[in-house]
Amino acid sequence: MYFQDRVDAGRRLARRLLERGYTGEHTLVMGLPRGGVPVAYEVAAALGAPLDVCVVRKICAPEYPELGLGAVAEGGVVFLNRKLMDEMDLTEDDLRGAIHQKTAEVDTRVTCFRQGTAPSWVEGRRIILVDDGIATGATVRAALQALRARKPGRLILAVPVADTLTLNELTPQVDDVVCVCSALSMFAIGQWYLDFRQVPDEEVVELLALARSTFERSQPSPPTGSAHPEPSRGLGPE
């Protein structure tokens, strides 16, 4: 199966979610920037749900920019794939510089993408986390860890395409998984798209603003006396 582009992928994914009975009521769709946001926009539009981002930056293997060894998520969460690191004879110290760099990039992108708007309230809500695809799953693992710290009511992972083994590993970490198609030994998500162009920051900002102005529902109020829980910091589980 091939997707024409991320818009096509998002619409197909939205149909799967609607078939499973998901609606926009008490739902927040969160896209992983940058490529996951156009997909998430189509999902949010179809469900009639608000849209936000979960900012994550992938830590890539030296000399292999498509291979994710880990990721840094908003709130200082870090995930490292120890198994892949061992296979490549890399240590945490080897990636320390990349971790600091990606942490700074996350902070910069949060400012860029949100344009001064506050993060959406997560606690108690149904969260649908969307990306354009999953290979090693490093960015998704970091995002899930960051979101779990914010105590959602339910956490759903939704993607157009994913590596089968990675998806099986991620399934216990969420309440539900919705995937249009999966395949074994997937290393490059782009091979499943006819058009897999880079998504610029400006497009992410534009889609988030468009979502706020067209189909965002009123945000639920945080519980009285509550504040956003402090996300876990440091390294994620091995």
Order of alpha helices (4+ residues) and beta strands (2+ residues): alpha-beta-alpha-beta-beta-beta-beta-alpha-alpha-beta-alpha-beta-alpha-beta-alpha-beta
